[in-house]
Amino acid sequence: MTASPFDRLARAVRERRRLLGIGLPELARDMGVSEALLSALERGEYDPRSLHMLAQRALSHRLDLTLDVFLL
């Protein structure tokens, strides 16, 4: 299996969400995306740059993560 260029971000999002006790359905709802899309993002199968701006902001805000750091 080939590593995704988004694996680092995917791992950080999944671990941070779990650490904060935020359920996948709750975070997906807050981001305005489907659970399936968020799950794909957490597996490194979805390019987070494709998220609409409000979803990116909600993800950063809820998890207190700066996504830009992971995409450099």
PyMOL Python script that loads the backbone (N, CA, C, O; Angstrom):
from pymol import cmd

cmd.read_pdbstr("""\
ATOM      1  N   MET A   1       0.846  -1.187   0.000  1.00  0.00           N
ATOM      2  CA  MET A   1       0.000   0.000   0.000  1.00  0.00           C
ATOM      3  C   MET A   1       0.880   1.236   0.000  1.00  0.00           C
ATOM      4  O   MET A   1       1.787   1.355   0.824  1.00  0.00           O
ATOM      5  N   THR A   2       0.620   2.152  -0.915  1.00  0.00           N
ATOM      6  CA  THR A   2       1.391   3.378  -1.045  1.00  0.00           C
ATOM      7  C   THR A   2       0.882   4.412  -0.056  1.00  0.00           C
ATOM      8  O   THR A   2      -0.324   4.569   0.136  1.00  0.00           O
ATOM      9  N   ALA A   3       1.814   5.110   0.566  1.00  0.00           N
ATOM     10  CA  ALA A   3       1.436   6.145   1.521  1.00  0.00           C
ATOM     11  C   ALA A   3       0.828   7.334   0.785  1.00  0.00           C
ATOM     12  O   ALA A   3       1.302   7.731  -0.280  1.00  0.00           O
ATOM     13  N   SER A   4      -0.209   7.885   1.360  1.00  0.00           N
ATOM     14  CA  SER A   4      -0.860   9.062   0.801  1.00  0.00           C
ATOM     15  C   SER A   4      -0.082  10.307   1.211  1.00  0.00           C
ATOM     16  O   SER A   4       0.499  10.340   2.296  1.00  0.00           O
ATOM     17  N   PRO A   5      -0.060  11.335   0.357  1.00  0.00           N
ATOM     18  CA  PRO A   5       0.603  12.573   0.758  1.00  0.00           C
ATOM     19  C   PRO A   5      -0.120  13.263   1.920  1.00  0.00           C
ATOM     20  O   PRO A   5       0.399  14.207   2.516  1.00  0.00           O
ATOM     21  N   PHE A   6      -1.315  12.781   2.225  1.00  0.00           N
ATOM     22  CA  PHE A   6      -2.109  13.398   3.284  1.00  0.00           C
ATOM     23  C   PHE A   6      -2.124  12.573   4.568  1.00  0.00           C
ATOM     24  O   PHE A   6      -2.873  12.889   5.493  1.00  0.00           O
ATOM     25  N   ASP A   7      -1.312  11.528   4.639  1.00  0.00           N
ATOM     26  CA  ASP A   7      -1.298  10.648   5.811  1.00  0.00           C
ATOM     27  C   ASP A   7      -1.007  11.386   7.111  1.00  0.00           C
ATOM     28  O   ASP A   7      -1.642  11.119   8.130  1.00  0.00           O
ATOM     29  N   ARG A   8      -0.065  12.301   7.085  1.00  0.00           N
ATOM     30  CA  ARG A   8       0.305  13.034   8.300  1.00  0.00           C
ATOM     31  C   ARG A   8      -0.879  13.843   8.832  1.00  0.00           C
ATOM     32  O   ARG A   8      -1.174  13.823  10.027  1.00  0.00           O
ATOM     33  N   LEU A   9      -1.540  14.542   7.937  1.00  0.00           N
ATOM     34  CA  LEU A   9      -2.716  15.319   8.334  1.00  0.00           C
ATOM     35  C   LEU A   9      -3.835  14.394   8.786  1.00  0.00           C
ATOM     36  O   LEU A   9      -4.499  14.655   9.790  1.00  0.00           O
ATOM     37  N   ALA A  10      -4.040  13.318   8.047  1.00  0.00           N
ATOM     38  CA  ALA A  10      -5.110  12.370   8.391  1.00  0.00           C
ATOM     39  C   ALA A  10      -4.917  11.834   9.802  1.00  0.00           C
ATOM     40  O   ALA A  10      -5.860  11.785  10.591  1.00  0.00           O
ATOM     41  N   ARG A  11      -3.704  11.437  10.109  1.00  0.00           N
ATOM     42  CA  ARG A  11      -3.400  10.905  11.437  1.00  0.00           C
ATOM     43  C   ARG A  11      -3.626  11.966  12.513  1.00  0.00           C
ATOM     44  O   ARG A  11      -4.185  11.673  13.570  1.00  0.00           O
ATOM     45  N   ALA A  12      -3.191  13.202  12.242  1.00  0.00           N
ATOM     46  CA  ALA A  12      -3.345  14.280  13.221  1.00  0.00           C
ATOM     47  C   ALA A  12      -4.818  14.585  13.478  1.00  0.00           C
ATOM     48  O   ALA A  12      -5.223  14.776  14.625  1.00  0.00           O
ATOM     49  N   VAL A  13      -5.612  14.631  12.423  1.00  0.00           N
ATOM     50  CA  VAL A  13      -7.047  14.921  12.568  1.00  0.00           C
ATOM     51  C   VAL A  13      -7.714  13.825  13.378  1.00  0.00           C
ATOM     52  O   VAL A  13      -8.445  14.115  14.325  1.00  0.00           O
ATOM     53  N   ARG A  14      -7.475  12.568  13.021  1.00  0.00           N
ATOM     54  CA  ARG A  14      -8.097  11.436  13.720  1.00  0.00           C
ATOM     55  C   ARG A  14      -7.687  11.402  15.196  1.00  0.00           C
ATOM     56  O   ARG A  14      -8.532  11.248  16.078  1.00  0.00           O
ATOM     57  N   GLU A  15      -6.389  11.545  15.454  1.00  0.00           N
ATOM     58  CA  GLU A  15      -5.907  11.486  16.837  1.00  0.00           C
ATOM     59  C   GLU A  15      -6.417  12.656  17.662  1.00  0.00           C
ATOM     60  O   GLU A  15      -6.805  12.479  18.817  1.00  0.00           O
ATOM     61  N   ARG A  16      -6.421  13.842  17.083  1.00  0.00           N
ATOM     62  CA  ARG A  16      -6.872  15.030  17.823  1.00  0.00           C
ATOM     63  C   ARG A  16      -8.368  14.938  18.116  1.00  0.00           C
ATOM     64  O   ARG A  16      -8.811  15.263  19.218  1.00  0.00           O
ATOM     65  N   ARG A  17      -9.144  14.494  17.124  1.00  0.00           N
ATOM     66  CA  ARG A  17     -10.590  14.361  17.322  1.00  0.00           C
ATOM     67  C   ARG A  17     -10.874  13.388  18.456  1.00  0.00           C
ATOM     68  O   ARG A  17     -11.708  13.658  19.321  1.00  0.00           O
ATOM     69  N   ARG A  18     -10.184  12.262  18.448  1.00  0.00           N
ATOM     70  CA  ARG A  18     -10.379  11.261  19.505  1.00  0.00           C
ATOM     71  C   ARG A  18      -9.919  11.776  20.857  1.00  0.00           C
ATOM     72  O   ARG A  18     -10.588  11.555  21.866  1.00  0.00           O
ATOM     73  N   LEU A  19      -8.782  12.464  20.886  1.00  0.00           N
ATOM     74  CA  LEU A  19      -8.256  13.018  22.127  1.00  0.00           C
ATOM     75  C   LEU A  19      -9.252  13.994  22.759  1.00  0.00           C
ATOM     76  O   LEU A  19      -9.413  14.023  23.980  1.00  0.00           O
ATOM     77  N   LEU A  20      -9.911  14.781  21.931  1.00  0.00           N
ATOM     78  CA  LEU A  20     -10.872  15.766  22.422  1.00  0.00           C
ATOM     79  C   LEU A  20     -12.253  15.158  22.680  1.00  0.00           C
ATOM     80  O   LEU A  20     -13.152  15.838  23.176  1.00  0.00           O
ATOM     81  N   GLY A  21     -12.418  13.878  22.344  1.00  0.00           N
ATOM     82  CA  GLY A  21     -13.692  13.210  22.580  1.00  0.00           C
ATOM     83  C   GLY A  21     -14.802  13.671  21.656  1.00  0.00           C
ATOM     84  O   GLY A  21     -15.976  13.642  22.024  1.00  0.00           O
ATOM     85  N   ILE A  22     -14.435  14.094  20.459  1.00  0.00           N
ATOM     86  CA  ILE A  22     -15.425  14.547  19.478  1.00  0.00           C
ATOM     87  C   ILE A  22     -15.735  13.379  18.555  1.00  0.00           C
ATOM     88  O   ILE A  22     -14.833  12.805  17.945  1.00  0.00           O
ATOM     89  N   GLY A  23     -16.995  13.035  18.457  1.00  0.00           N
ATOM     90  CA  GLY A  23     -17.400  11.945  17.580  1.00  0.00           C
ATOM     91  C   GLY A  23     -17.319  12.345  16.115  1.00  0.00           C
ATOM     92  O   GLY A  23     -17.454  13.520  15.773  1.00  0.00           O
ATOM     93  N   LEU A  24     -17.098  11.368  15.263  1.00  0.00           N
ATOM     94  CA  LEU A  24     -17.025  11.627  13.832  1.00  0.00           C
ATOM     95  C   LEU A  24     -18.316  12.263  13.312  1.00  0.00           C
ATOM     96  O   LEU A  24     -18.241  13.218  12.539  1.00  0.00           O
ATOM     97  N   PRO A  25     -19.502  11.773  13.705  1.00  0.00           N
ATOM     98  CA  PRO A  25     -20.745  12.404  13.225  1.00  0.00           C
ATOM     99  C   PRO A  25     -20.854  13.872  13.651  1.00  0.00           C
ATOM    100  O   PRO A  25     -21.302  14.716  12.876  1.00  0.00           O
ATOM    101  N   GLU A  26     -20.446  14.166  14.874  1.00  0.00           N
ATOM    102  CA  GLU A  26     -20.524  15.536  15.393  1.00  0.00           C
ATOM    103  C   GLU A  26     -19.597  16.468  14.606  1.00  0.00           C
ATOM    104  O   GLU A  26     -20.002  17.560  14.207  1.00  0.00           O
ATOM    105  N   LEU A  27     -18.361  16.034  14.387  1.00  0.00           N
ATOM    106  CA  LEU A  27     -17.418  16.888  13.666  1.00  0.00           C
ATOM    107  C   LEU A  27     -17.846  17.056  12.214  1.00  0.00           C
ATOM    108  O   LEU A  27     -17.748  18.152  11.663  1.00  0.00           O
ATOM    109  N   ALA A  28     -18.316  15.986  11.593  1.00  0.00           N
ATOM    110  CA  ALA A  28     -18.788  16.076  10.207  1.00  0.00           C
ATOM    111  C   ALA A  28     -19.935  17.081  10.104  1.00  0.00           C
ATOM    112  O   ALA A  28     -19.971  17.898   9.184  1.00  0.00           O
ATOM    113  N   ARG A  29     -20.861  17.018  11.046  1.00  0.00           N
ATOM    114  CA  ARG A  29     -22.001  17.950  11.051  1.00  0.00           C
ATOM    115  C   ARG A  29     -21.514  19.388  11.199  1.00  0.00           C
ATOM    116  O   ARG A  29     -21.969  20.280  10.482  1.00  0.00           O
ATOM    117  N   ASP A  30     -20.587  19.610  12.131  1.00  0.00           N
ATOM    118  CA  ASP A  30     -20.063  20.963  12.353  1.00  0.00           C
ATOM    119  C   ASP A  30     -19.321  21.499  11.133  1.00  0.00           C
ATOM    120  O   ASP A  30     -19.310  22.703  10.879  1.00  0.00           O
ATOM    121  N   MET A  31     -18.697  20.586  10.378  1.00  0.00           N
ATOM    122  CA  MET A  31     -17.968  20.988   9.172  1.00  0.00           C
ATOM    123  C   MET A  31     -18.885  21.146   7.968  1.00  0.00           C
ATOM    124  O   MET A  31     -18.509  21.766   6.973  1.00  0.00           O
ATOM    125  N   GLY A  32     -20.088  20.585   8.058  1.00  0.00           N
ATOM    126  CA  GLY A  32     -21.005  20.638   6.921  1.00  0.00           C
ATOM    127  C   GLY A  32     -20.636  19.648   5.830  1.00  0.00           C
ATOM    128  O   GLY A  32     -20.883  19.895   4.650  1.00  0.00           O
ATOM    129  N   VAL A  33     -20.037  18.514   6.229  1.00  0.00           N
ATOM    130  CA  VAL A  33     -19.673  17.468   5.269  1.00  0.00           C
ATOM    131  C   VAL A  33     -20.273  16.145   5.741  1.00  0.00           C
ATOM    132  O   VAL A  33     -20.743  16.036   6.873  1.00  0.00           O
ATOM    133  N   SER A  34     -20.252  15.161   4.879  1.00  0.00           N
ATOM    134  CA  SER A  34     -20.777  13.848   5.253  1.00  0.00           C
ATOM    135  C   SER A  34     -19.774  13.114   6.144  1.00  0.00           C
ATOM    136  O   SER A  34     -18.578  13.404   6.135  1.00  0.00           O
ATOM    137  N   GLU A  35     -20.288  12.175   6.897  1.00  0.00           N
ATOM    138  CA  GLU A  35     -19.418  11.330   7.717  1.00  0.00           C
ATOM    139  C   GLU A  35     -18.454  10.552   6.830  1.00  0.00           C
ATOM    140  O   GLU A  35     -17.293  10.353   7.188  1.00  0.00           O
ATOM    141  N   ALA A  36     -18.940  10.115   5.678  1.00  0.00           N
ATOM    142  CA  ALA A  36     -18.093   9.352   4.754  1.00  0.00           C
ATOM    143  C   ALA A  36     -16.907  10.189   4.276  1.00  0.00           C
ATOM    144  O   ALA A  36     -15.789   9.683   4.175  1.00  0.00           O
ATOM    145  N   LEU A  37     -17.147  11.454   3.987  1.00  0.00           N
ATOM    146  CA  LEU A  37     -16.057  12.316   3.537  1.00  0.00           C
ATOM    147  C   LEU A  37     -15.040  12.529   4.654  1.00  0.00           C
ATOM    148  O   LEU A  37     -13.835  12.439   4.419  1.00  0.00           O
ATOM    149  N   LEU A  38     -15.511  12.809   5.858  1.00  0.00           N
ATOM    150  CA  LEU A  38     -14.599  13.007   6.981  1.00  0.00           C
ATOM    151  C   LEU A  38     -13.818  11.731   7.266  1.00  0.00           C
ATOM    152  O   LEU A  38     -12.625  11.789   7.563  1.00  0.00           O
ATOM    153  N   SER A  39     -14.467  10.603   7.180  1.00  0.00           N
ATOM    154  CA  SER A  39     -13.786   9.333   7.387  1.00  0.00           C
ATOM    155  C   SER A  39     -12.699   9.132   6.332  1.00  0.00           C
ATOM    156  O   SER A  39     -11.601   8.680   6.656  1.00  0.00           O
ATOM    157  N   ALA A  40     -12.994   9.459   5.084  1.00  0.00           N
ATOM    158  CA  ALA A  40     -12.004   9.344   4.011  1.00  0.00           C
ATOM    159  C   ALA A  40     -10.830  10.283   4.265  1.00  0.00           C
ATOM    160  O   ALA A  40      -9.679   9.925   4.017  1.00  0.00           O
ATOM    161  N   LEU A  41     -11.119  11.477   4.757  1.00  0.00           N
ATOM    162  CA  LEU A  41     -10.054  12.425   5.092  1.00  0.00           C
ATOM    163  C   LEU A  41      -9.163  11.840   6.189  1.00  0.00           C
ATOM    164  O   LEU A  41      -7.939  11.950   6.123  1.00  0.00           O
ATOM    165  N   GLU A  42      -9.777  11.223   7.190  1.00  0.00           N
ATOM    166  CA  GLU A  42      -9.009  10.643   8.303  1.00  0.00           C
ATOM    167  C   GLU A  42      -8.206   9.416   7.883  1.00  0.00           C
ATOM    168  O   GLU A  42      -7.276   9.019   8.584  1.00  0.00           O
ATOM    169  N   ARG A  43      -8.547   8.822   6.766  1.00  0.00           N
ATOM    170  CA  ARG A  43      -7.777   7.688   6.239  1.00  0.00           C
ATOM    171  C   ARG A  43      -6.728   8.128   5.224  1.00  0.00           C
ATOM    172  O   ARG A  43      -5.982   7.301   4.701  1.00  0.00           O
ATOM    173  N   GLY A  44      -6.670   9.436   4.943  1.00  0.00           N
ATOM    174  CA  GLY A  44      -5.709   9.947   3.971  1.00  0.00           C
ATOM    175  C   GLY A  44      -6.145   9.744   2.537  1.00  0.00           C
ATOM    176  O   GLY A  44      -5.328   9.825   1.620  1.00  0.00           O
ATOM    177  N   GLU A  45      -7.430   9.480   2.336  1.00  0.00           N
ATOM    178  CA  GLU A  45      -7.962   9.197   1.006  1.00  0.00           C
ATOM    179  C   GLU A  45      -8.653  10.396   0.371  1.00  0.00           C
ATOM    180  O   GLU A  45      -9.207  10.280  -0.722  1.00  0.00           O
ATOM    181  N   TYR A  46      -8.629  11.525   1.029  1.00  0.00           N
ATOM    182  CA  TYR A  46      -9.309  12.726   0.523  1.00  0.00           C
ATOM    183  C   TYR A  46      -8.374  13.910   0.682  1.00  0.00           C
ATOM    184  O   TYR A  46      -7.793  14.108   1.749  1.00  0.00           O
ATOM    185  N   ASP A  47      -8.227  14.688  -0.362  1.00  0.00           N
ATOM    186  CA  ASP A  47      -7.363  15.868  -0.345  1.00  0.00           C
ATOM    187  C   ASP A  47      -8.051  16.973   0.461  1.00  0.00           C
ATOM    188  O   ASP A  47      -9.078  17.497   0.031  1.00  0.00           O
ATOM    189  N   PRO A  48      -7.499  17.334   1.623  1.00  0.00           N
ATOM    190  CA  PRO A  48      -8.150  18.345   2.458  1.00  0.00           C
ATOM    191  C   PRO A  48      -8.210  19.716   1.803  1.00  0.00           C
ATOM    192  O   PRO A  48      -8.996  20.567   2.221  1.00  0.00           O
ATOM    193  N   ARG A  49      -7.395  19.941   0.787  1.00  0.00           N
ATOM    194  CA  ARG A  49      -7.462  21.219   0.071  1.00  0.00           C
ATOM    195  C   ARG A  49      -8.746  21.332  -0.721  1.00  0.00           C
ATOM    196  O   ARG A  49      -9.118  22.426  -1.146  1.00  0.00           O
ATOM    197  N   SER A  50      -9.436  20.203  -0.928  1.00  0.00           N
ATOM    198  CA  SER A  50     -10.700  20.200  -1.659  1.00  0.00           C
ATOM    199  C   SER A  50     -11.890  20.560  -0.767  1.00  0.00           C
ATOM    200  O   SER A  50     -12.991  20.785  -1.270  1.00  0.00           O
ATOM    201  N   LEU A  51     -11.683  20.617   0.525  1.00  0.00           N
ATOM    202  CA  LEU A  51     -12.757  21.020   1.435  1.00  0.00           C
ATOM    203  C   LEU A  51     -13.113  22.484   1.193  1.00  0.00           C
ATOM    204  O   LEU A  51     -12.235  23.308   0.937  1.00  0.00           O
ATOM    205  N   HIS A  52     -14.383  22.797   1.274  1.00  0.00           N
ATOM    206  CA  HIS A  52     -14.756  24.202   1.145  1.00  0.00           C
ATOM    207  C   HIS A  52     -14.218  24.965   2.359  1.00  0.00           C
ATOM    208  O   HIS A  52     -13.959  24.380   3.411  1.00  0.00           O
ATOM    209  N   MET A  53     -14.058  26.255   2.195  1.00  0.00           N
ATOM    210  CA  MET A  53     -13.391  27.089   3.194  1.00  0.00           C
ATOM    211  C   MET A  53     -14.051  26.995   4.575  1.00  0.00           C
ATOM    212  O   MET A  53     -13.350  26.962   5.586  1.00  0.00           O
ATOM    213  N   LEU A  54     -15.372  26.953   4.632  1.00  0.00           N
ATOM    214  CA  LEU A  54     -16.046  26.869   5.929  1.00  0.00           C
ATOM    215  C   LEU A  54     -15.738  25.548   6.621  1.00  0.00           C
ATOM    216  O   LEU A  54     -15.590  25.509   7.843  1.00  0.00           O
ATOM    217  N   ALA A  55     -15.640  24.463   5.850  1.00  0.00           N
ATOM    218  CA  ALA A  55     -15.305  23.163   6.432  1.00  0.00           C
ATOM    219  C   ALA A  55     -13.873  23.178   6.963  1.00  0.00           C
ATOM    220  O   ALA A  55     -13.606  22.643   8.039  1.00  0.00           O
ATOM    221  N   GLN A  56     -12.960  23.781   6.223  1.00  0.00           N
ATOM    222  CA  GLN A  56     -11.572  23.892   6.683  1.00  0.00           C
ATOM    223  C   GLN A  56     -11.493  24.690   7.983  1.00  0.00           C
ATOM    224  O   GLN A  56     -10.783  24.312   8.914  1.00  0.00           O
ATOM    225  N   ARG A  57     -12.221  25.781   8.032  1.00  0.00           N
ATOM    226  CA  ARG A  57     -12.218  26.619   9.245  1.00  0.00           C
ATOM    227  C   ARG A  57     -12.809  25.878  10.434  1.00  0.00           C
ATOM    228  O   ARG A  57     -12.263  25.929  11.536  1.00  0.00           O
ATOM    229  N   ALA A  58     -13.932  25.186  10.212  1.00  0.00           N
ATOM    230  CA  ALA A  58     -14.567  24.438  11.305  1.00  0.00           C
ATOM    231  C   ALA A  58     -13.636  23.345  11.814  1.00  0.00           C
ATOM    232  O   ALA A  58     -13.526  23.135  13.022  1.00  0.00           O
ATOM    233  N   LEU A  59     -12.968  22.651  10.902  1.00  0.00           N
ATOM    234  CA  LEU A  59     -12.035  21.602  11.293  1.00  0.00           C
ATOM    235  C   LEU A  59     -10.894  22.189  12.111  1.00  0.00           C
ATOM    236  O   LEU A  59     -10.548  21.661  13.168  1.00  0.00           O
ATOM    237  N   SER A  60     -10.315  23.271  11.632  1.00  0.00           N
ATOM    238  CA  SER A  60      -9.215  23.919  12.358  1.00  0.00           C
ATOM    239  C   SER A  60      -9.663  24.412  13.725  1.00  0.00           C
ATOM    240  O   SER A  60      -8.956  24.246  14.718  1.00  0.00           O
ATOM    241  N   HIS A  61     -10.835  25.015  13.766  1.00  0.00           N
ATOM    242  CA  HIS A  61     -11.338  25.578  15.025  1.00  0.00           C
ATOM    243  C   HIS A  61     -11.659  24.486  16.040  1.00  0.00           C
ATOM    244  O   HIS A  61     -11.217  24.554  17.188  1.00  0.00           O
ATOM    245  N   ARG A  62     -12.423  23.485  15.623  1.00  0.00           N
ATOM    246  CA  ARG A  62     -12.840  22.424  16.560  1.00  0.00           C
ATOM    247  C   ARG A  62     -11.668  21.618  17.098  1.00  0.00           C
ATOM    248  O   ARG A  62     -11.663  21.211  18.260  1.00  0.00           O
ATOM    249  N   LEU A  63     -10.663  21.389  16.236  1.00  0.00           N
ATOM    250  CA  LEU A  63      -9.534  20.558  16.652  1.00  0.00           C
ATOM    251  C   LEU A  63      -8.315  21.378  17.061  1.00  0.00           C
ATOM    252  O   LEU A  63      -7.308  20.825  17.504  1.00  0.00           O
ATOM    253  N   ASP A  64      -8.409  22.697  16.913  1.00  0.00           N
ATOM    254  CA  ASP A  64      -7.291  23.589  17.237  1.00  0.00           C
ATOM    255  C   ASP A  64      -6.029  23.157  16.490  1.00  0.00           C
ATOM    256  O   ASP A  64      -4.947  23.042  17.064  1.00  0.00           O
ATOM    257  N   LEU A  65      -6.209  22.924  15.191  1.00  0.00           N
ATOM    258  CA  LEU A  65      -5.104  22.536  14.312  1.00  0.00           C
ATOM    259  C   LEU A  65      -4.997  23.537  13.171  1.00  0.00           C
ATOM    260  O   LEU A  65      -6.006  24.061  12.700  1.00  0.00           O
ATOM    261  N   THR A  66      -3.794  23.796  12.738  1.00  0.00           N
ATOM    262  CA  THR A  66      -3.575  24.612  11.564  1.00  0.00           C
ATOM    263  C   THR A  66      -3.278  23.671  10.410  1.00  0.00           C
ATOM    264  O   THR A  66      -2.222  23.039  10.380  1.00  0.00           O
ATOM    265  N   LEU A  67      -4.197  23.573   9.464  1.00  0.00           N
ATOM    266  CA  LEU A  67      -4.050  22.615   8.379  1.00  0.00           C
ATOM    267  C   LEU A  67      -2.886  22.946   7.472  1.00  0.00           C
ATOM    268  O   LEU A  67      -2.275  22.041   6.904  1.00  0.00           O
ATOM    269  N   ASP A  68      -2.564  24.216   7.320  1.00  0.00           N
ATOM    270  CA  ASP A  68      -1.476  24.622   6.426  1.00  0.00           C
ATOM    271  C   ASP A  68      -0.156  23.941   6.760  1.00  0.00           C
ATOM    272  O   ASP A  68       0.624  23.617   5.865  1.00  0.00           O
ATOM    273  N   VAL A  69       0.089  23.729   8.025  1.00  0.00           N
ATOM    274  CA  VAL A  69       1.348  23.123   8.460  1.00  0.00           C
ATOM    275  C   VAL A  69       1.523  21.737   7.849  1.00  0.00           C
ATOM    276  O   VAL A  69       2.642  21.338   7.524  1.00  0.00           O
ATOM    277  N   PHE A  70       0.431  21.010   7.692  1.00  0.00           N
ATOM    278  CA  PHE A  70       0.488  19.643   7.210  1.00  0.00           C
ATOM    279  C   PHE A  70       0.556  19.570   5.680  1.00  0.00           C
ATOM    280  O   PHE A  70       0.905  18.529   5.123  1.00  0.00           O
ATOM    281  N   LEU A  71       0.228  20.656   5.012  1.00  0.00           N
ATOM    282  CA  LEU A  71       0.140  20.626   3.558  1.00  0.00           C
ATOM    283  C   LEU A  71       1.339  21.244   2.864  1.00  0.00           C
ATOM    284  O   LEU A  71       1.341  21.376   1.640  1.00  0.00           O
ATOM    285  N   LEU A  72       2.351  21.624   3.617  1.00  0.00           N
ATOM    286  CA  LEU A  72       3.551  22.218   3.014  1.00  0.00           C
ATOM    287  C   LEU A  72       4.427  21.160   2.412  1.00  0.00           C
ATOM    288  O   LEU A  72       5.481  21.472   1.860  1.00  0.00           O
TER     289      LEU A  72
END
""", "prot")
cmd.dss("prot")
cmd.show_as("cartoon", "prot")
cmd.util.cbc("prot")
cmd.orient("prot")
